[in-house]
Amino acid sequence: MRENDPVYEIIRLRLLNDEPLVIEHTYMPVSQVPALSKRILEGSIYSYLHKKLHIKFGGVFHRIKADLPDKYDRQYLGANESTPILEIEQIVWTNSGVNLEYSRSRNL
């Protein structure tokens, strides 16, 4: 992937029992994930990658840390100023070594 190649920027709010639980902010290269639609985003992106595009993951890197809520956590997750937030940063690559996803999730 080159510096100016187009990428999808995906922001999703995950709910549990109709209550906000996670904010996900994901980037994926358009060249590796073509025709990503709203319908796919409302379901499972990974199912689309595996079943429709036949992409196999080669590995994943996680960085996990605790943090205090930012303004988006307070606005969308309903966190207060002292609610602990679990942040997970993730990089996923294919079995051929191509970076496929960079994401950061903020979890209650």
N, C-alpha and C positions, 0 to 999 in steps of 0.2 A: 504494500500500500504506500502511495506517495502522499506527500504533505497536503496537497489540494484535492485529493480524491473525495468525492461526496460520501457523507455518512448519514445514517439515520440518527436522530436524537429522539429518544423515546422516554417519556416521563409517565409513570403509571402509579396510581394509588391502589394499594392492595387492601382489601377489606376482609375481616373475619366476623361472621354473624352481623353483617351490615355496619360494622364499626371499623374505622381506619386503623390499620396496623403497620403498614410499610409504605414508604415512598421509594420508588426505584427510578434511577436516572441512568439510562443505558445508551451507549453508542455502538453502532454496528456498521461496517462498510457496505454500501449499496452494492458494490461489485460481488460481494460474497453472499448477500442476502437479498436477491432481487425480488421485486413484486411484493414487498411486505405491505400488507393492507390492514385497515382498521379491524376487519374480521379476524385476521390472524392475531393481531395485538390483543383483542378481547379474549382470546383463547390462550393457547400455549405456543410461544415462539419456538421453544425447543422441539416440540412435536413437529412443527413445520420444518425446522432445520433437519431433523432426523428422518422423518417419513417422506417429505416431499422433495427436499433438496439432497437427501442422502449424505449429509455432512456427518462425519465422525469426529468427535472431540479427541484431541491428543492430550490435553491437560488443562489445568486451571490453577490460578494463583489467587489466594485469598489473603486479605489483610483485615483484621478485625480489631476494632477499638471501641472504647466507651467514650461518649461525648455528652455535652449538654445540648439541649435543643436549640436549633436556630429558628429564624422567623418562619420558615416553611414547616418545620416540625410543629411549631405552635399553631400555625394556621390550618394545616391539613390533617395533622395527627391529633390535634387537641392537647398537645403537651403543654405543661406549664413551665416556668423558668427553671425548675429544678428536676424535672422528669428525666431520668437517665435514658439515653438513646444508644442503641447498639448500631454502629456503622460497619458495614461490610463492603469492602472494595474488592472487585473481582475482575480478573482478566482470563478469558477463555481463548484457547487456540485449537486449531484443527490438528488432525493426525499428520498433516503435511507441514505443520509449523506456521500456518497463516493465522494472525490475530483475528479473532472473530467478534469478540465482545469486550467492551470495558463497561463496567457498571459500578454504581455506588448505591447501596440501599441504606435507608435510615429506618430503624425498627424500634417500636415501643417495647 
